Amino acid sequence: MPPPADRHAPLDLPPGVVALGPEACSAVAALVADAERAQSAEVGAALQEGLRVVPRPLRGIARKVLTG
């Protein structure tokens, strides 16, 4: 599944996090990046699992409909 177009946009952190300093901002940014990677992997796995119920000749069409 292709990544969202704005994936590389900088995070707009809340003022409370920014007030904690650059180390906290870096930690939050790393956590968000890890969560996005995990979410992308889980969505991909769920898509593959869901396509298993579609007859094989129709899987390509179904994948295109689901992913755009």
N, C-alpha and C positions, 0 to 999 in steps of 0.2 A: 504494500500500500504506500503510495507516495506521501512524503511528509507535507504538512501544511505549508503554504507559501510564506507565512510570517514566522516560521519556526526559529529563524535566526535573529529575529527582532530582539533587542535588549529587553530585559524584564523591567516592568514598571513596579518596583518594590514599594510597599507602603512606607510612609515616613518613620514609623516605629522601627522597622527593620533597618532602614538607612541610618537611623540614629545610633544603631549598635556598632557601626563601623564597617570598614571594607572587608574585614575577615568574615563577619556575619553575612554580608551581602554575597560574598563569594561562596560561602557554604550553602546559602539558600539557592543560589543559581545552580550549583552542582546538584543539589537535591532535586530541583525542578527538572534539570536535564536528565537525571537518572529516572525520574518518574515518567517523563515523556518517552524515553526509550523503552521502559518496561510496558507502558501502556500500548505503544506501537506494536511490540512483540505479542502482547496478549490479544490485541485486535486481529492481528494477522493469524494467530493460531485459532482464534474463534471463527474467523472467516473460513479457514481451511476445514475446520471441523464441521461447520455448517454446510459447506459445499459437499460433504460426503453423502448427504441425503439426496442430492440432486443427481439424476442419472448422468453417467459419464459424458454422453454426447452433448448434453446441455450445460455442463459446468463452465465452459468458456463464456457462454452467453450470460449465465447467471453471475459469474464473477464480474463481467463488464457492467452489468446492471447494478450490482451492489457497490462497486468501487468507482464507477463513473467513467 
